[in-house]
């Protein structure tokens, strides 16, 4: 059921690859959302978390401040988890990581921001919830080195599937993908694991951490006129250094606009003493 808001909200969709079990990754996201909503919020964070064995899709709605606060809490949660993992024994670490990647403990291997919708007044969700599912297999292969048009086409396909998923959840609040077979029409709303992996590898889609850093940090921009000296006051004429065909001599330099102004000023200064002497007579 949609919820109408008097103030505008944003809808954020991001995907990622995780290293935890489904239950653990759901608890991590649930904690970050709960921490945001337990404090003051202009618009509470609601949405849907779709979890696969190694991938996830997170659709969130709220104000810009609350959604980026959720990201800050989520990354802080990962930092705390890494510190606990480093203090644990090698045996405990192997059990927690479930033989996945023992090189460096982390919750998220890759994160990508798919889309942000600004100034929305109608929300899809009235609460936050998580769903687990087994993704369908993708027919064909995707070339990560292909042109940008192919990347944008696959992004569009993924967003269309996510929209179908939101429509299904809006029609059935008890939606579940447990025991889903290959001919069930609901399976068309699930992005394939290979599709998510393709988007995570795409160089045309911004990393979620970079998006978060852009929101939190304002860089000092150096303008062009601050990096050159002397300061350019007028544009240099295009024909300033044009030579004759025989290269024997240079054309007379054109008169600059500021030279005209300077000449007029000198003429005015010259006229003032003359007018003063005539008035004294």
Backbone bond lengths (Angstrom), bond angles and torsions (degrees), N, CA, C in turn:
res aa  C-N    CA-C-N  psi(-1)  N-CA   C-N-CA  omega(-1)  CA-C   N-CA-C  phi
1 X - - - 1.466 - - 1.528 108.55 -
2 X 1.307 116.31 129.19 1.456 120.19 -177.53 1.515 110.77 -74.75
3 X 1.301 115.48 153.00 1.455 122.13 179.60 1.517 108.44 -121.09
4 X 1.346 116.13 130.05 1.455 121.53 179.89 1.521 109.59 -92.78
5 X 1.330 116.43 139.39 1.450 122.06 -178.60 1.521 109.93 -123.89
6 X 1.342 115.08 143.67 1.451 119.46 175.63 1.525 111.22 -77.66
7 X 1.313 116.42 -27.41 1.457 121.13 177.23 1.520 109.47 -105.91
8 X 1.313 115.69 151.83 1.459 120.17 -177.78 1.526 110.44 -76.74
9 X 1.322 114.70 146.98 1.460 122.11 177.74 1.524 108.76 -124.26
10 X 1.319 116.19 178.15 1.455 121.43 174.44 1.522 108.61 -125.90
11 X 1.313 115.22 154.24 1.471 121.68 176.54 1.525 107.78 -117.50
12 X 1.310 116.31 124.96 1.463 122.45 -176.17 1.524 109.38 -117.31
13 X 1.324 116.00 133.46 1.465 121.74 178.33 1.521 107.91 -126.41
14 X 1.325 115.94 120.27 1.461 119.60 175.91 1.521 109.74 -138.01
15 X 1.323 115.19 156.66 1.456 122.00 -176.86 1.523 108.35 -127.09
16 X 1.332 115.44 166.83 1.452 118.41 179.84 1.514 112.23 -168.42
17 X 1.313 113.76 171.04 1.462 122.34 174.66 1.521 107.44 -116.58
18 X 1.327 117.39 126.79 1.462 121.82 -175.41 1.521 110.66 -116.30
19 X 1.328 115.80 167.31 1.461 122.06 -177.68 1.522 113.00 -115.60
20 X 1.322 117.70 -3.19 1.458 121.16 -176.37 1.518 110.80 -93.75
21 X 1.320 115.08 174.81 1.460 119.96 172.40 1.524 109.17 -74.22
22 X 1.313 116.68 166.86 1.462 120.24 -178.78 1.520 111.36 -60.54
23 X 1.314 116.93 -42.80 1.464 120.48 -178.25 1.526 111.32 -65.51
24 X 1.330 116.93 -40.54 1.466 120.28 -178.62 1.521 111.76 -69.00
25 X 1.314 117.69 -41.50 1.460 119.26 -179.00 1.522 110.63 -69.41
26 X 1.322 117.55 -33.23 1.469 120.33 176.48 1.521 110.03 -65.58
27 X 1.334 117.12 -42.92 1.467 120.16 178.82 1.526 111.29 -63.43
28 X 1.324 117.04 -36.59 1.468 119.86 179.17 1.527 111.19 -64.74
29 X 1.318 117.30 -46.35 1.467 120.37 178.37 1.526 111.00 -66.81
30 X 1.310 116.28 -40.20 1.462 119.84 -179.11 1.523 111.03 -62.68
31 X 1.317 116.75 -38.70 1.467 120.08 178.95 1.524 111.36 -65.61
32 X 1.326 117.47 -42.89 1.463 119.85 -179.66 1.523 111.37 -65.00
33 X 1.327 117.27 -39.81 1.466 120.61 178.32 1.523 110.36 -67.87
34 X 1.332 117.06 -41.22 1.467 120.58 179.62 1.524 111.08 -64.36
35 X 1.333 117.29 -39.62 1.464 120.18 179.54 1.525 111.32 -64.01
36 X 1.316 117.23 -35.49 1.465 120.19 177.97 1.523 110.54 -70.15
37 X 1.315 116.89 -46.93 1.463 120.70 -175.83 1.524 112.91 -72.33
38 X 1.322 117.74 -21.67 1.461 120.08 179.86 1.521 111.95 -75.18
39 X 1.329 117.85 -19.83 1.460 121.84 175.80 1.528 109.03 -94.30
40 X 1.337 115.34 -177.43 1.462 118.99 179.73 1.522 109.90 -67.06
41 X 1.329 116.00 130.90 1.464 121.95 178.92 1.518 109.01 -137.58
42 X 1.307 115.39 131.52 1.466 119.17 172.21 1.520 110.00 -67.37
43 X 1.324 116.29 -42.19 1.464 123.28 173.51 1.520 107.00 -135.50
44 X 1.319 117.27 123.52 1.452 121.08 -178.90 1.531 110.62 -67.55
45 X 1.322 115.07 155.99 1.457 121.85 -179.99 1.523 109.04 -87.57
46 X 1.327 115.21 118.23 1.463 121.92 175.16 1.521 108.04 -128.33
47 X 1.333 115.39 160.39 1.454 117.21 178.88 1.509 112.85 166.26
48 X 1.326 114.49 -160.77 1.464 122.33 -176.28 1.518 109.16 -137.55
49 X 1.326 115.45 133.41 1.463 122.76 174.89 1.522 108.17 -113.88
50 X 1.322 116.41 117.63 1.459 122.67 176.66 1.522 107.71 -103.39
51 X 1.334 116.70 120.27 1.459 121.62 -172.16 1.523 110.15 -117.19
52 X 1.332 115.59 127.95 1.465 123.35 168.87 1.529 108.26 -104.53
53 X 1.311 115.72 -175.61 1.464 119.70 179.87 1.527 112.08 -62.31
54 X 1.332 117.44 -40.07 1.469 120.51 -177.89 1.522 113.49 -126.81
55 X 1.322 118.67 -7.07 1.462 122.24 -177.47 1.524 109.71 -127.16
56 X 1.325 115.01 164.75 1.462 120.17 175.91 1.521 109.37 -151.68
57 X 1.326 114.73 157.31 1.465 123.80 173.30 1.517 106.95 -126.99
58 X 1.325 117.17 127.09 1.464 121.10 -177.88 1.522 109.32 -122.04
59 X 1.315 115.82 121.11 1.466 123.25 178.37 1.519 107.12 -112.37
60 X 1.318 117.03 120.48 1.456 121.34 -175.87 1.519 110.66 -127.79
61 X 1.330 114.99 147.53 1.462 122.19 175.28 1.518 108.83 -130.94
62 X 1.305 115.99 142.00 1.455 121.99 -179.94 1.516 109.68 165.62
63 X 1.314 115.81 -170.81 1.458 118.97 175.55 1.524 109.63 -77.79
64 X 1.308 116.05 162.80 1.465 119.81 -179.22 1.522 111.22 -60.95
65 X 1.321 116.39 -38.07 1.459 120.05 -178.68 1.525 111.27 -67.92
66 X 1.328 117.65 -43.77 1.465 120.00 -177.01 1.525 111.77 -69.29
67 X 1.327 118.02 -36.58 1.462 119.81 -179.81 1.524 111.00 -68.71
68 X 1.313 118.32 -39.95 1.463 119.65 177.38 1.529 110.83 -74.15
69 X 1.311 117.36 -26.21 1.460 119.32 172.06 1.524 110.40 -67.04
70 X 1.321 116.43 -37.88 1.467 120.43 175.03 1.523 110.80 -59.92
71 X 1.329 117.73 -43.47 1.465 120.40 178.14 1.524 111.11 -63.22
72 X 1.317 116.60 -39.20 1.463 119.41 179.14 1.529 110.65 -63.92
73 X 1.318 117.11 -43.32 1.462 120.63 177.98 1.525 110.90 -65.68
74 X 1.334 116.69 -37.21 1.461 120.35 -178.60 1.526 110.95 -66.29
75 X 1.318 117.47 -44.82 1.463 120.53 179.30 1.530 111.22 -69.18
76 X 1.330 117.26 -33.51 1.470 120.06 175.32 1.522 110.02 -66.80
77 X 1.315 116.92 -37.84 1.458 120.63 177.32 1.524 110.73 -62.75
78 X 1.332 116.76 -39.44 1.461 119.90 178.38 1.526 111.04 -66.38
79 X 1.333 117.39 -40.05 1.466 120.46 178.51 1.523 110.73 -61.93
80 X 1.330 116.55 -44.22 1.468 120.07 178.34 1.523 110.99 -63.31
81 X 1.321 116.49 -38.79 1.468 120.36 179.24 1.520 110.88 -65.04
82 X 1.326 117.46 -40.34 1.465 121.05 178.63 1.524 110.82 -64.49
83 X 1.343 116.80 -39.78 1.461 119.67 178.12 1.522 111.08 -63.55
84 X 1.311 117.24 -40.65 1.471 119.73 177.57 1.518 110.86 -65.00
85 X 1.333 116.29 -38.66 1.454 119.95 179.89 1.525 111.37 -65.83
86 X 1.316 117.35 -37.93 1.461 120.00 -179.90 1.525 111.69 -68.12
87 X 1.324 116.15 -28.86 1.457 119.59 179.31 1.522 112.40 -83.31
88 X 1.299 117.20 -15.90 1.459 120.45 -179.02 1.522 110.25 -77.88
89 X 1.298 115.85 166.22 1.460 121.08 178.92 1.514 110.04 -77.36
90 X 1.306 116.23 164.56 1.454 121.17 179.78 1.525 110.60 -62.49
91 X 1.308 117.39 -34.55 1.467 120.46 179.65 1.518 110.99 -67.41
92 X 1.332 116.41 -46.95 1.464 119.75 178.62 1.525 111.18 -63.28
93 X 1.317 116.54 -37.85 1.456 120.08 179.75 1.526 110.79 -63.67
94 X 1.322 116.60 -40.99 1.462 119.88 179.20 1.517 111.10 -64.93
95 X 1.330 117.03 -37.30 1.463 120.00 179.42 1.520 110.78 -68.59
96 X 1.339 117.04 -41.83 1.458 120.39 -177.67 1.523 111.95 -68.94
97 X 1.320 116.79 -38.13 1.458 120.30 -179.12 1.514 112.72 -81.40
98 X 1.332 117.30 -10.83 1.465 122.38 176.11 1.524 111.50 54.78
99 X 1.325 114.32 43.42 1.466 120.90 174.37 1.534 112.85 60.46
100 X 1.320 117.57 32.79 1.469 119.52 -178.24 1.522 111.19 -93.69
101 X 1.291 117.74 -70.77 1.464 120.10 -176.84 1.522 108.15 -140.16
102 X 1.312 116.10 105.45 1.456 120.90 -175.44 1.529 112.00 -95.17
103 X 1.308 118.54 1.40 1.458 120.53 -178.27 1.520 111.14 -69.46
104 X 1.307 118.55 -49.14 1.461 123.16 -179.19 1.522 108.47 -146.61
105 X 1.331 118.26 119.73 1.468 119.42 -179.12 1.522 111.09 -67.68
106 X 1.293 117.03 131.59 1.455 122.58 177.81 1.520 108.59 -159.67
107 X 1.315 115.89 154.62 1.467 120.69 177.01 1.518 110.17 -86.37
108 X 1.327 116.77 -43.19 1.464 121.33 -175.79 1.525 109.64 -113.83
109 X 1.317 115.79 120.47 1.461 119.64 174.49 1.525 110.67 -77.24
110 X 1.330 116.11 -46.23 1.464 121.12 -178.75 1.524 108.95 -142.52
111 X 1.325 115.60 146.72 1.462 122.24 178.54 1.524 108.82 -140.70
112 X 1.326 116.28 136.64 1.464 121.16 179.24 1.529 109.94 -137.59
113 X 1.323 114.70 139.67 1.463 121.17 173.95 1.525 108.84 -90.20
114 X 1.333 116.55 116.47 1.461 119.85 -179.02 1.521 112.52 -83.31
115 X 1.339 116.99 -48.36 1.459 118.91 -173.35 1.521 109.38 -161.50
116 X 1.339 114.91 148.01 1.461 122.62 171.90 1.522 107.64 -130.92
117 X 1.324 116.11 122.22 1.468 122.14 177.41 1.530 107.79 -101.87
118 X 1.315 116.42 122.27 1.458 121.38 -177.32 1.532 110.52 -99.62
119 X 1.327 114.37 157.57 1.473 123.15 171.58 1.521 111.91 55.36
120 X 1.330 117.11 51.87 1.463 121.22 175.11 1.526 108.23 -99.88
121 X 1.313 116.04 139.33 1.466 121.35 179.73 1.520 112.29 -109.32
122 X 1.326 117.93 -15.27 1.463 122.79 178.58 1.522 108.97 -113.03
123 X 1.324 116.27 120.25 1.455 121.80 -176.54 1.522 111.01 -97.90
124 X 1.334 115.69 147.15 1.455 121.60 176.68 1.526 111.92 -76.81
125 X 1.322 117.21 -34.35 1.461 121.18 -167.57 1.523 111.44 -117.40
126 X 1.326 114.75 145.66 1.459 121.71 174.83 1.518 111.27 -111.67
127 X 1.339 117.25 0.39 1.460 122.61 175.35 1.521 108.20 -161.10
128 X 1.327 115.43 173.89 1.463 120.31 177.26 1.517 109.03 -103.74
129 X 1.311 116.53 137.45 1.459 120.93 178.02 1.525 109.68 -150.31
130 X 1.334 114.78 164.72 1.461 121.54 -178.81 1.518 109.47 -126.80
131 X 1.330 115.80 143.91 1.458 123.09 177.27 1.523 108.84 -128.27
132 X 1.314 115.82 144.27 1.463 121.53 173.92 1.519 108.86 -112.21
133 X 1.318 115.71 149.85 1.465 119.90 -178.70 1.518 109.05 -160.91
134 X 1.327 114.81 163.88 1.457 122.49 172.12 1.525 107.34 -104.39
135 X 1.326 118.31 118.45 1.469 120.00 -174.06 1.516 111.70 -70.35
136 X 1.325 117.28 149.65 1.471 120.15 175.32 1.523 110.84 -73.40
137 X 1.308 115.70 164.93 1.464 121.12 178.21 1.523 109.60 -85.40
138 X 1.310 115.61 144.48 1.457 121.39 -179.83 1.520 109.84 -90.76
139 X 1.323 116.07 129.58 1.460 121.46 177.80 1.528 108.41 -84.60
140 X 1.315 116.83 122.91 1.460 120.67 -178.58 1.518 111.40 96.68
141 X 1.324 114.67 177.19 1.456 121.32 -178.97 1.523 110.17 -121.59
142 X 1.329 114.78 148.85 1.460 121.38 179.37 1.521 109.25 -110.76
143 X 1.330 115.48 135.55 1.461 121.55 -178.41 1.521 109.17 -98.19
144 X 1.325 116.33 109.64 1.457 120.01 -178.78 1.521 111.73 -69.21
145 X 1.330 117.99 -18.11 1.464 122.21 177.88 1.525 112.70 -92.52
146 X 1.325 117.22 10.24 1.451 121.34 -179.56 1.520 112.42 -72.98
147 X 1.339 117.13 178.11 1.472 121.05 -178.74 1.522 111.21 -69.57
148 X 1.314 115.19 166.51 1.460 120.41 -178.21 1.526 111.84 -63.81
149 X 1.345 117.19 -29.74 1.462 120.24 178.86 1.525 111.33 -61.51
150 X 1.329 117.08 -37.40 1.464 120.22 178.04 1.525 111.04 -68.01
151 X 1.315 117.02 -38.54 1.464 120.59 178.12 1.525 110.64 -64.98
152 X 1.329 117.02 -42.40 1.457 120.15 179.84 1.529 111.62 -68.54
153 X 1.327 117.15 -32.80 1.461 120.61 177.06 1.522 110.69 -65.71
154 X 1.326 117.47 -43.36 1.463 120.68 178.31 1.528 110.96 -68.12
155 X 1.321 117.21 -34.49 1.461 120.17 175.30 1.521 110.62 -63.54
156 X 1.322 116.92 -41.73 1.463 121.25 177.74 1.519 110.98 -62.78
157 X 1.329 117.53 -41.89 1.467 121.18 178.64 1.526 110.33 -61.57
158 X 1.326 116.41 -43.55 1.461 120.21 179.94 1.526 111.35 -64.31
159 X 1.318 117.80 -42.90 1.466 121.07 179.46 1.521 111.21 -65.84
160 X 1.331 117.90 -35.58 1.464 120.52 176.51 1.525 111.04 -64.58
161 X 1.320 116.95 -39.51 1.463 120.30 177.21 1.525 110.77 -64.71
162 X 1.322 116.61 -40.58 1.462 120.33 179.02 1.526 110.69 -65.50
163 X 1.332 117.19 -37.33 1.466 120.36 176.38 1.522 111.02 -63.47
164 X 1.328 117.51 -41.70 1.466 120.89 175.41 1.520 111.02 -61.03
165 X 1.325 116.08 -39.41 1.462 120.15 178.74 1.523 111.22 -62.83
166 X 1.327 117.19 -42.44 1.467 120.85 177.95 1.524 111.24 -65.07
167 X 1.325 117.43 -38.38 1.464 120.65 177.77 1.528 111.19 -65.15
168 X 1.337 117.05 -39.61 1.464 120.15 177.20 1.519 110.97 -63.70
169 X 1.313 116.69 -42.21 1.460 120.06 -179.78 1.521 111.45 -68.74
170 X 1.325 117.08 -33.18 1.462 120.38 177.49 1.519 111.22 -68.53
171 X 1.342 116.48 -33.80 1.466 120.62 179.04 1.519 112.40 -80.22
172 X 1.332 117.46 -28.11 1.468 121.30 -177.82 1.519 108.33 -138.49
173 X 1.341 116.78 104.35 1.456 120.59 -178.67 1.523 112.17 -70.13
174 X 1.328 117.84 -17.35 1.466 121.76 178.35 1.524 111.16 -100.41
175 X 1.313 116.42 29.71 1.456 121.13 -177.65 1.525 110.85 -60.65
176 X 1.328 115.19 136.82 1.461 121.50 178.18 1.522 108.88 -145.18
177 X 1.316 114.96 147.38 1.461 120.64 178.51 1.524 111.67 -111.48
178 X 1.306 117.10 16.53 1.457 120.57 177.78 1.524 109.62 -72.96
179 X 1.324 116.01 135.31 1.461 120.84 179.56 1.508 113.58 69.41
180 X 1.320 117.51 27.52 1.462 121.49 -178.26 1.525 109.63 -78.63
181 X 1.330 116.72 132.02 1.467 119.89 178.30 1.528 110.04 -101.22
182 X 1.325 115.80 174.54 1.459 121.21 -172.45 1.521 113.38 -70.43
183 X 1.327 118.37 -22.20 1.467 120.97 -177.30 1.521 112.08 -96.56
184 X 1.304 118.07 -1.75 1.465 121.13 179.20 1.527 109.05 -69.23
185 X 1.339 119.33 129.56 1.475 120.68 -178.63 1.525 113.09 -64.33
186 X 1.330 117.58 -20.65 1.463 119.85 179.96 1.524 112.37 -66.71
187 X 1.332 116.32 -20.55 1.457 119.20 -177.63 1.530 111.75 -68.17
188 X 1.338 117.32 -19.81 1.464 120.61 178.45 1.525 112.55 -69.67
189 X 1.329 116.97 -15.34 1.467 120.42 179.33 1.523 112.59 -89.03
190 X 1.330 117.60 -1.57 1.465 121.37 -178.38 1.530 110.04 -99.16
191 X 1.325 118.57 120.11 1.470 120.00 175.29 1.530 110.32 -65.85
192 X 1.312 116.79 136.15 1.457 120.85 -179.98 1.528 110.50 -68.25
193 X 1.325 115.48 150.85 1.467 120.29 179.12 1.525 110.76 -62.42
194 X 1.338 117.14 -38.35 1.467 120.29 178.47 1.528 111.09 -65.58
195 X 1.330 117.40 -34.13 1.463 120.87 177.50 1.525 110.47 -67.22
196 X 1.328 117.11 -43.57 1.462 120.36 177.84 1.528 111.06 -63.99
197 X 1.326 116.33 -40.23 1.460 119.78 178.61 1.531 110.93 -64.41
198 X 1.320 116.87 -37.77 1.464 121.07 177.42 1.526 110.86 -62.74
199 X 1.334 117.14 -44.95 1.461 120.61 -179.74 1.528 111.23 -67.99
200 X 1.328 116.94 -32.83 1.461 120.02 178.11 1.528 111.66 -69.73
201 X 1.327 117.04 -27.23 1.462 121.02 177.69 1.528 112.84 -86.35
202 X 1.322 117.25 -14.73 1.460 120.75 -173.95 1.527 110.98 -64.43
203 X 1.313 115.56 133.36 1.465 120.96 176.27 1.525 112.18 -84.10
204 X 1.322 117.75 -5.41 1.460 122.06 -178.95 1.524 112.45 -95.27
205 X 1.318 117.49 -1.85 1.459 122.18 -179.98 1.521 107.70 -113.94
206 X 1.310 116.57 129.90 1.463 121.31 -173.33 1.523 111.52 -72.04
207 X 1.316 114.38 142.25 1.459 121.14 175.86 1.529 109.86 -68.12
208 X 1.330 116.62 143.06 1.459 120.85 -176.64 1.523 111.35 -64.54
209 X 1.313 117.16 -36.80 1.466 119.58 179.88 1.530 110.65 -66.98
210 X 1.313 118.00 -36.46 1.462 120.79 176.50 1.525 110.79 -65.16
211 X 1.328 116.50 -40.46 1.464 120.20 177.08 1.517 111.08 -61.98
212 X 1.312 115.80 -41.82 1.465 120.35 178.16 1.528 111.04 -63.93
213 X 1.330 117.25 -42.27 1.465 120.84 179.50 1.525 111.55 -64.98
214 X 1.327 117.44 -36.46 1.462 120.28 178.33 1.518 111.35 -63.30
215 X 1.321 116.74 -33.63 1.465 120.37 -179.69 1.523 111.44 -76.78
216 X 1.326 117.26 -31.58 1.450 121.10 -174.71 1.534 113.08 -89.35
217 X 1.332 118.02 -23.17 1.454 120.33 -173.64 1.528 110.18 -126.09
218 X 1.325 115.12 135.03 1.460 121.51 176.83 1.527 107.57 -109.44
219 X 1.313 116.53 113.17 1.459 121.01 -178.64 1.525 111.13 -77.20
220 X 1.326 115.50 152.12 1.463 121.40 174.29 1.522 108.74 -79.59
221 X 1.315 115.27 119.94 1.461 119.58 -179.40 1.518 109.54 -94.49
222 X 1.323 116.26 129.74 1.462 121.81 178.36 1.521 109.41 -98.20
223 X 1.313 115.83 117.14 1.445 120.83 179.71 1.530 110.50 -77.16
224 X 1.324 115.11 162.62 1.466 119.83 -177.11 1.519 111.58 -63.30
225 X 1.331 116.83 -42.47 1.457 118.66 -175.76 1.527 111.77 -69.68
226 X 1.340 117.67 -12.68 1.454 120.39 176.97 1.530 112.60 -86.18
227 X 1.320 117.20 -12.66 1.460 121.13 -176.01 1.525 112.97 -106.46
228 X 1.339 119.00 2.69 1.462 121.85 179.08 1.524 109.36 -123.96
229 X 1.323 115.27 153.55 1.462 120.84 177.91 1.533 108.96 -148.20
230 X 1.301 119.46 133.44 1.467 126.50 2.67 1.527 112.34 -72.95
231 X 1.314 115.22 164.50 1.454 119.67 -177.17 1.524 110.15 -64.69
232 X 1.323 117.97 129.29 1.471 119.94 179.87 1.523 110.73 -72.51
233 X 1.331 116.24 118.69 1.466 120.38 179.04 1.515 112.50 -97.34
234 X 1.349 116.80 -28.35 1.455 121.09 177.81 1.515 108.49 -140.53
235 X 1.305 115.16 156.11 1.456 119.56 177.12 1.529 110.11 -74.19
236 X 1.314 115.92 140.71 1.458 120.94 176.97 1.521 109.54 -72.23
237 X 1.327 119.68 129.77 1.473 121.08 179.14 1.519 111.38 -58.99
238 X 1.286 115.53 143.98 1.457 120.40 -176.79 1.528 112.33 -65.29
239 X 1.348 118.09 -32.36 1.465 122.19 -176.96 1.526 112.42 -98.11
240 X 1.317 116.62 22.76 1.455 119.47 -175.12 1.522 112.16 -63.02
241 X 1.335 117.02 -41.99 1.459 121.23 -175.03 1.528 112.09 -112.26
242 X 1.309 117.21 27.31 1.457 120.39 179.96 1.532 110.15 -74.78
243 X 1.343 117.94 131.33 1.461 123.37 -179.37 1.520 110.72 -98.24
244 X 1.344 114.34 163.51 1.457 120.24 172.44 1.523 109.96 -69.27
245 X 1.342 115.11 164.45 1.460 119.41 -178.20 1.520 111.05 -60.99
246 X 1.349 116.77 -41.71 1.460 119.59 -178.70 1.523 112.78 -83.56
247 X 1.339 116.36 -0.29 1.467 121.61 175.82 1.529 111.50 60.50
248 X 1.345 116.46 28.76 1.459 119.91 -177.49 1.519 112.06 -87.55
249 X 1.289 117.57 -33.64 1.450 119.24 178.37 1.533 108.67 -153.82
250 X 1.300 115.41 167.11 1.462 122.60 -177.61 1.513 108.91 -96.70
251 X 1.314 116.12 141.55 1.455 120.52 176.53 1.524 109.81 -63.06
252 X 1.316 116.98 153.36 1.469 118.92 175.06 1.530 110.39 -59.42
253 X 1.296 114.86 138.83 1.461 118.90 -178.56 1.519 109.98 -67.32
254 X 1.300 118.10 139.32 1.464 120.13 177.65 1.523 110.52 -68.54
255 X 1.316 115.01 155.46 1.459 120.84 179.72 1.522 108.56 -77.06
256 X 1.317 115.51 127.80 1.454 120.85 -179.25 1.527 110.60 -79.46
257 X 1.339 117.56 151.59 1.478 119.32 179.86 1.517 112.73 -59.25
258 X 1.355 117.17 -39.37 1.458 118.09 -178.20 1.534 112.11 -70.81
259 X 1.363 116.91 -23.10 1.460 119.89 175.85 1.522 111.03 -70.09
260 X 1.328 115.87 -35.41 1.467 119.86 176.71 1.519 110.07 -64.60
261 X 1.342 115.45 -44.15 1.463 119.55 179.12 1.524 110.63 -63.12
262 X 1.355 116.01 -40.46 1.459 120.33 -179.75 1.531 111.11 -64.11
263 X 1.340 117.04 -40.30 1.466 120.69 179.88 1.517 111.04 -66.00
264 X 1.338 116.48 -40.98 1.463 119.49 178.27 1.520 110.79 -63.51
265 X 1.340 116.40 -38.53 1.465 119.78 179.21 1.522 111.18 -65.11
266 X 1.333 117.11 -40.82 1.467 120.39 178.15 1.522 111.44 -64.78
267 X 1.334 116.75 -38.42 1.464 119.60 178.21 1.519 111.05 -64.14
268 X 1.334 115.90 -40.10 1.466 119.10 179.06 1.523 110.99 -65.44
269 X 1.355 115.80 -40.89 1.469 118.81 179.00 1.526 111.27 -65.25
270 X 1.327 117.06 -32.55 1.460 121.28 -179.97 1.527 110.99 -73.06
271 X 1.336 116.51 -31.88 1.457 120.18 -179.04 1.517 112.18 -75.57
272 X 1.339 117.27 -29.47 1.466 120.08 -176.88 1.527 112.68 -62.74
273 X 1.337 120.32 -46.44 1.493 118.59 177.09 1.518 113.02 -62.47
274 X 1.316 117.24 -36.72 1.456 119.94 179.35 1.519 111.32 -63.92
275 X 1.327 116.09 -42.85 1.465 119.15 178.84 1.520 110.71 -66.64
276 X 1.352 116.99 -33.94 1.466 120.17 178.93 1.516 111.69 -67.46
277 X 1.334 117.66 -40.64 1.463 121.18 -179.98 1.517 111.21 -68.52
278 X 1.313 118.31 -37.12 1.462 120.97 179.35 1.510 111.30 -68.20
279 X 1.324 118.03 -36.87 1.462 120.96 179.32 1.525 111.00 -68.96
280 X 1.344 117.37 -34.21 1.474 120.12 178.78 1.525 111.18 -68.21
281 X 1.328 116.49 -31.59 1.460 119.64 177.37 1.525 110.80 -68.00
